[in-house]
């Protein structure tokens, strides 16, 4: 199969049970950071990008870009859809457009995904410092 | 060791009230009946992430301070602000929210709860269309068709299916748990055969196909309680369902309207709607019309996708149409344990469920203008108070940028991303563990939350902290008016 350097996908964000458990444990815990700095992908899409599980990938939208760890989706097939659990990492790339009703667009955002094995997944503090120069 | 029974779990909107806690030496050591999130909360509440003392930012660093100093600083920030935001409220008690509304009125700010980023659009639609509802108990005993749309209860409300819907043992409807186990056994058996064949012939496994084209589903027409899941991805809940429909992202509205046509016996002159073959939709529409008591639960999959409140309009209208031929109810799957309470208390006190603006001295409500997200995006607020919530971890980056630029006060038991950015941080007691209170379940049934252990020394409940800030704000304002006079 031809390998591509970049894929155009639809980004969904949402809950996972790991995120739910870790957030109750404590949001400054490493479990929380690990549960939300990931991106679930369809195994076919991973093949297309030529990456293995746990490779770092860069997800970019018109609102920003963030490096997260790619994980194989257990709920495949859903080619063309990537899933990042709610959290500070997802927020970098979701749409802030509220369509005048107060609700931003957390789901169904157009995104690009590319392998970024040399770029690190930032920790919570580093991410906040980079985004907001505070914390 | 002491065992406390019938504890209400303060995690998600299901508010399971059958938790049993074992307490030893003032600490919870064992949790019975809870889900993974419940256990995590009850066992981890007093972990290393707990804030022990009030903190104030000095020279860019958060340093420990006395309660009096922190209250004074917070009151000063709020009293001086022209247009402060008071946000959060869904993970605290109704009593704390009530004081929060009083404070918002006093300082002329905007008070908003986390419904704005979960079921805000649902509330807007309910105001337009109306909602046929009932309690979860009625669903447990009577519903013979349960639909989850854009919601994954297995991940977000882990015991919902078991306690209130398909797998619960009702008076008139039996649990489908046994049926599911049989299905699971068959699936495991099939997987075993497949892997043996693969090993024997070293053949590549064919990729799993989604809903097979044109195949009629046998389970949908059987008698007994049925579970249908409609989602953009095959979630764990979808695997438990009798029938799963995978809708294309952002196409829920089309699918809902297609269902509305089908249940009115109208023909669709297309083969597929939102990527789903029409014959599959016809089967589900038949099941909807044919049931005697149906329940449609919808999650943020509908409120956050394209269409937002219009998706809910369509879902509510679908249920209204269904009520022409059978009994059907619809209910939003509320996330935080007391987000329904926050909406209810806000409605009692101000007339509006969320996004209430007191800046003109009377409550105004116009989501899109007075909602916290839009205020932040327009860069209008000049201070913020966040209670039991973590907007820095849950808001889009652009909105957070403005939130952290201004003075920020946080009341939270745990250190989180928002507390890290704050100028004043108050540690608080966990409602439902270390403090009493009232919370509303997703079906608007109020339940008492218990105090089972003592909070750490010097740590107060949200309600008490807010009361102290409010009285300090009043003092500052009074001093100001006498000065001016």
Boltz contact constraints between the chains, C-beta under 6 A:
constraints:
  - contact:
      token1: [A, 10]
      token2: [B, 249]
      max_distance: 6.0
  - contact:
      token1: [A, 15]
      token2: [B, 155]
      max_distance: 6.0
  - contact:
      token1: [A, 15]
      token2: [B, 156]
      max_distance: 6.0
  - contact:
      token1: [A, 16]
      token2: [B, 155]
      max_distance: 6.0
  - contact:
      token1: [A, 17]
      token2: [B, 155]
      max_distance: 6.0
  - contact:
      token1: [A, 20]
      token2: [B, 37]
      max_distance: 6.0
  - contact:
      token1: [A, 21]
      token2: [B, 36]
      max_distance: 6.0
  - contact:
      token1: [A, 21]
      token2: [B, 37]
      max_distance: 6.0
  - contact:
      token1: [A, 21]
      token2: [B, 40]
      max_distance: 6.0
  - contact:
      token1: [A, 24]
      token2: [B, 37]
      max_distance: 6.0
  - contact:
      token1: [A, 24]
      token2: [B, 40]
      max_distance: 6.0
  - contact:
      token1: [A, 24]
      token2: [B, 41]
      max_distance: 6.0
  - contact:
      token1: [A, 25]
      token2: [B, 40]
      max_distance: 6.0
  - contact:
      token1: [A, 25]
      token2: [B, 44]
      max_distance: 6.0
  - contact:
      token1: [A, 26]
      token2: [B, 47]
      max_distance: 6.0
  - contact:
      token1: [A, 26]
      token2: [B, 49]
      max_distance: 6.0
  - contact:
      token1: [A, 26]
      token2: [B, 414]
      max_distance: 6.0
  - contact:
      token1: [A, 27]
      token2: [B, 414]
      max_distance: 6.0
  - contact:
      token1: [A, 27]
      token2: [B, 416]
      max_distance: 6.0
  - contact:
      token1: [A, 28]
      token2: [B, 49]
      max_distance: 6.0
  - contact:
      token1: [A, 28]
      token2: [B, 415]
      max_distance: 6.0
  - contact:
      token1: [A, 29]
      token2: [B, 49]
      max_distance: 6.0
  - contact:
      token1: [A, 64]
      token2: [B, 397]
      max_distance: 6.0
  - contact:
      token1: [A, 75]
      token2: [B, 233]
      max_distance: 6.0
  - contact:
      token1: [A, 75]
      token2: [B, 234]
      max_distance: 6.0
  - contact:
      token1: [A, 77]
      token2: [B, 208]
      max_distance: 6.0
  - contact:
      token1: [A, 78]
      token2: [B, 233]
      max_distance: 6.0
  - contact:
      token1: [A, 87]
      token2: [B, 393]
      max_distance: 6.0
  - contact:
      token1: [A, 88]
      token2: [B, 393]
      max_distance: 6.0
  - contact:
      token1: [A, 88]
      token2: [B, 417]
      max_distance: 6.0
  - contact:
      token1: [A, 91]
      token2: [B, 396]
      max_distance: 6.0
  - contact:
      token1: [A, 91]
      token2: [B, 397]
      max_distance: 6.0
  - contact:
      token1: [A, 92]
      token2: [B, 397]
      max_distance: 6.0
  - contact:
      token1: [A, 94]
      token2: [B, 396]
      max_distance: 6.0
  - contact:
      token1: [A, 96]
      token2: [B, 396]
      max_distance: 6.0
  - contact:
      token1: [A, 96]
      token2: [B, 398]
      max_distance: 6.0
  - contact:
      token1: [A, 96]
      token2: [B, 399]
      max_distance: 6.0
  - contact:
      token1: [A, 98]
      token2: [B, 373]
      max_distance: 6.0
  - contact:
      token1: [A, 98]
      token2: [B, 374]
      max_distance: 6.0
  - contact:
      token1: [A, 100]
      token2: [B, 368]
      max_distance: 6.0
  - contact:
      token1: [A, 101]
      token2: [B, 121]
      max_distance: 6.0
  - contact:
      token1: [A, 101]
      token2: [B, 309]
      max_distance: 6.0
  - contact:
      token1: [A, 101]
      token2: [B, 367]
      max_distance: 6.0
  - contact:
      token1: [A, 101]
      token2: [B, 368]
      max_distance: 6.0
  - contact:
      token1: [A, 102]
      token2: [B, 116]
      max_distance: 6.0
  - contact:
      token1: [A, 102]
      token2: [B, 120]
      max_distance: 6.0
  - contact:
      token1: [A, 102]
      token2: [B, 355]
      max_distance: 6.0
  - contact:
      token1: [A, 102]
      token2: [B, 367]
      max_distance: 6.0
  - contact:
      token1: [A, 102]
      token2: [B, 368]
      max_distance: 6.0
  - contact:
      token1: [A, 102]
      token2: [B, 371]
      max_distance: 6.0
  - contact:
      token1: [A, 102]
      token2: [B, 373]
      max_distance: 6.0
  - contact:
      token1: [A, 102]
      token2: [B, 374]
      max_distance: 6.0
  - contact:
      token1: [A, 103]
      token2: [B, 120]
      max_distance: 6.0
  - contact:
      token1: [A, 103]
      token2: [B, 121]
      max_distance: 6.0
  - contact:
      token1: [A, 103]
      token2: [B, 308]
      max_distance: 6.0
  - contact:
      token1: [A, 104]
      token2: [B, 373]
      max_distance: 6.0
  - contact:
      token1: [A, 104]
      token2: [B, 396]
      max_distance: 6.0
  - contact:
      token1: [A, 106]
      token2: [B, 304]
      max_distance: 6.0
  - contact:
      token1: [A, 107]
      token2: [B, 304]
      max_distance: 6.0
  - contact:
      token1: [A, 107]
      token2: [B, 305]
      max_distance: 6.0
  - contact:
      token1: [A, 108]
      token2: [B, 249]
      max_distance: 6.0
  - contact:
      token1: [A, 108]
      token2: [B, 250]
      max_distance: 6.0
  - contact:
      token1: [A, 108]
      token2: [B, 305]
      max_distance: 6.0
  - contact:
      token1: [A, 108]
      token2: [B, 306]
      max_distance: 6.0
  - contact:
      token1: [A, 131]
      token2: [B, 397]
      max_distance: 6.0
  - contact:
      token1: [A, 132]
      token2: [B, 404]
      max_distance: 6.0
  - contact:
      token1: [A, 134]
      token2: [B, 404]
      max_distance: 6.0
  - contact:
      token1: [A, 134]
      token2: [B, 421]
      max_distance: 6.0
  - contact:
      token1: [A, 135]
      token2: [B, 420]
      max_distance: 6.0
  - contact:
      token1: [A, 135]
      token2: [B, 421]
      max_distance: 6.0
